[in-house]
């Protein structure tokens, strides 16, 4: 067995499992947010029991539409608050952060643990070795009630990493390159694991980014393993020499429509977004600050900074980064999903060209269906915000000045 199969077998109480086998796994944590949580609660109430399997292992986070942008959104918040009080579960509200970041900070599981989440980017937790499985609201309700999940053991694809990334190449560039290779459905219902000696050069933050976008390749599970190969039992191994990866961006309207940033210098932008569960962590903010402490945001660009959690924001404030960002012309919002979900806080019109560190750029994802969205790293976003056009990170003068007329 490979390590994914070993983890699943352990959770199922079995000696071995094979791809295609139907199993029932014990779960270690169940999570939902304010879009999926209320639907799961409705399904849970229809089951007809008076308790969750373990109040310490059920977590809900209000993050997608906070502060509430509509009456309906606020109603969803009340449903979650009432449920949390009734069943004694943990609820994070009042802008404490994006669900995946909150879980990483406050409910980090050990490698091999099973996390079930009613959000497609639940696979983020694979960055610290967790088998994190996205499910629908009905499946989540069943998991809250029983502490188990029924799954089919997925086929495992291994990405074997060697070498080290070039300067300014980040986890975002790595995963976009992989999405270009596999396509948005190439790993549907499969697990993708990242192994090899090259993973030592990839920080936990970058691993979270890579696993976060595993779902953009269709993967059911995305998980980092060890430095050696997973096992001969994987279905297929894809070698990835990290030194060959360039700084890239996904162009409209697909995360798989990936091109080198160096080829996109003519693309002018109206908005830059740094944040989300993909790239809203402190290391992302540091890359932006390192640029904006020397430069101003282009006058034609709206730059939104959306910390992934209140802890990230607090650290930014302590370091003095918030003042640097504001003085440079950026706007800092409360922690949360922001415009990534397309509900509020920075939506685009058909006139807008947006470069974002978020994870999806399908038509209508961030407002009008004709808004053009490019996906890139925080370093690329910072350089782009200064120049007003898509810009290679590291190309700006270190001591200030402008790159626009």
Secondary structure, DSSP 8 states (H G I E B T S, - for coil): --HHHHHHHHHHT-S---TT-EEEEE-SEEEEETTTHHHHHHHHHHHT-SS-S-GGGEEEE--TT-S-SSHHHHHHHHHHHHHHHHHT-EEE-SS-B-HHHHHHHHS---TT-EEEESSGGGGGGGGGT-EEEE--HHHHHHHHHHSEEEEE---EEEEEEES---TT--HHHHHHHHHHHH-TTTTTT-EEEEESGGGGGS-HHHHHHHHHGGGGGT-SEEEE--SS---TTSSEEEEEEGGG---EEE-TT-TT-EEEGGG-TT-B-SEEEEEHHHH-SHHHHHHHHHHHTT----TT-EEEEE-SBHHHHHHHHHHTHHHHHHHTT-EEE-SS-GGGGTSSSS-B-TT-EEEESSS---TTTTBSTT-EEEE--HHHHHHHHHHTB---TT-S-TT---S--
